[in-house]
Amino acid sequence: MSDVWYTEEHEWIRKDGDDMVVGITEYAAVSLGDVVFVDLPEEGSQGEMGEDCAVVESVKAASDIYWPISGTVTAINSDLDADPSLANSDPMGDGWFFKISATDLSQLEGLMNKEQYEKFIE
């Protein structure tokens, strides 16, 4: 089983204790350009896999972020309010977006592992 899963919309998701952490991939961060604002879902909000849940605004465009799997938001990365550029400088680390309590972990099976994602973005 993978440690990190990827979506075709360029989000990543990984296990962190009982929660799953969600962010955008390095590929997405580079494609977007300098991120200037991130509109995250509120703690406690619920969503289904594939629904939009957040917006990233960059100097180039605004892009929707989608639920990689279904769940409930348990935490948001408030550091992005003060420094949205974390989404560019450390998208897989300090630039994470939110954490969710997953309602159906079997949905991870429909996502890509690192090797599959690297082929997808070639």
C-alpha positions as CSV (number, residue, x, y, z in Angstrom):
1,M,0.0,0.0,0.0
2,S,1.2,3.5,-0.9
3,D,2.1,6.1,1.7
4,V,0.9,8.9,-0.5
5,W,-1.8,8.8,-3.1
6,Y,-2.4,11.3,-6.0
7,T,-5.4,12.4,-7.9
8,E,-5.7,13.4,-11.6
9,E,-6.5,16.9,-10.4
10,H,-3.0,17.1,-8.8
11,E,-3.9,16.7,-5.1
12,W,-2.1,14.4,-2.8
13,I,-3.3,12.6,0.3
14,R,-1.4,10.7,3.0
15,K,-2.2,9.1,6.3
16,D,-1.3,11.1,9.5
17,G,-2.4,9.2,12.6
18,D,-6.2,8.7,12.4
19,D,-6.5,11.5,9.8
20,M,-5.6,12.0,6.2
21,V,-3.6,15.1,5.1
22,V,-4.4,16.8,1.8
23,G,-2.5,19.2,-0.3
24,I,-1.5,20.0,-3.9
25,T,1.4,18.4,-5.7
26,E,4.7,20.0,-6.6
27,Y,3.6,19.8,-10.3
28,A,0.4,21.8,-9.4
29,A,2.4,24.3,-7.4
30,V,4.8,24.9,-10.3
31,S,1.9,25.0,-12.9
32,L,-0.1,27.6,-10.8
33,G,2.8,30.0,-10.3
34,D,3.1,32.1,-7.2
35,V,0.2,31.3,-4.8
36,V,-1.3,34.5,-3.3
37,F,-4.4,33.1,-1.5
38,V,-5.8,29.8,-0.4
39,D,-9.5,29.5,0.5
40,L,-9.8,26.4,2.6
41,P,-12.9,24.5,3.8
42,E,-14.1,25.0,7.4
43,E,-13.4,22.5,10.1
44,G,-16.3,20.2,10.4
45,S,-17.4,20.5,6.7
46,Q,-18.1,17.3,4.9
47,G,-17.6,16.3,1.3
48,E,-17.7,13.5,-1.2
49,M,-14.8,12.3,-3.3
50,G,-14.5,14.5,-6.4
51,E,-16.5,17.5,-5.1
52,D,-14.8,20.9,-4.9
53,C,-13.8,22.0,-1.4
54,A,-11.2,24.8,-1.7
55,V,-9.7,27.4,-4.0
56,V,-6.1,28.3,-4.7
57,E,-5.5,31.7,-6.3
58,S,-2.2,32.4,-7.9
59,V,-0.8,35.2,-10.0
60,K,-1.9,33.2,-13.1
61,A,-5.3,31.8,-12.2
62,A,-7.7,30.5,-9.6
63,S,-8.1,26.7,-9.3
64,D,-10.5,24.5,-7.5
65,I,-9.2,21.9,-5.1
66,Y,-11.3,18.7,-4.9
67,W,-12.0,16.1,-2.1
68,P,-9.5,13.3,-2.9
69,I,-11.7,10.9,-0.9
70,S,-14.9,11.5,1.1
71,G,-14.7,12.7,4.7
72,T,-15.0,15.5,7.3
73,V,-12.4,18.3,7.7
74,T,-10.7,17.9,11.1
75,A,-8.1,20.6,10.8
76,I,-6.9,23.3,8.3
77,N,-3.5,24.7,7.8
78,S,-3.9,28.3,9.2
79,D,-0.3,29.0,8.3
80,L,-1.4,29.4,4.7
81,D,-3.5,32.5,5.7
82,A,-0.3,34.3,6.7
83,D,2.0,32.8,4.1
84,P,0.1,31.3,1.1
85,S,3.5,30.8,-0.6
86,L,4.0,27.7,1.6
87,A,1.9,26.0,-1.1
88,N,4.7,26.7,-3.6
89,S,7.8,26.4,-1.4
90,D,6.8,23.2,0.4
91,P,3.7,21.7,-1.2
92,M,4.2,18.2,0.2
93,G,5.2,19.4,3.7
94,D,4.4,22.7,5.5
95,G,2.2,23.7,2.6
96,W,-0.5,21.1,3.3
97,F,-4.1,22.3,3.1
98,F,-6.3,20.4,5.4
99,K,-6.8,17.1,7.3
100,I,-9.9,14.9,7.0
101,S,-11.4,12.0,8.8
102,A,-12.1,9.6,5.9
103,T,-15.5,7.9,5.7
104,D,-14.4,5.3,3.1
105,L,-10.7,4.4,2.9
106,S,-11.4,2.0,0.1
107,Q,-11.6,5.1,-2.2
108,L,-7.8,5.3,-2.0
109,E,-7.7,2.3,-4.3
110,G,-8.9,4.5,-7.1
111,L,-6.1,7.0,-6.7
112,M,-2.5,6.8,-8.1
113,N,0.7,5.9,-6.3
114,K,3.8,7.9,-6.9
115,E,5.0,6.0,-9.9
116,Q,1.6,6.1,-11.6
117,Y,1.3,9.8,-10.9
118,E,4.8,10.5,-12.3
119,K,3.8,8.7,-15.6
120,F,0.5,10.7,-15.6
121,I,2.3,14.1,-15.6
122,E,4.9,13.2,-18.2
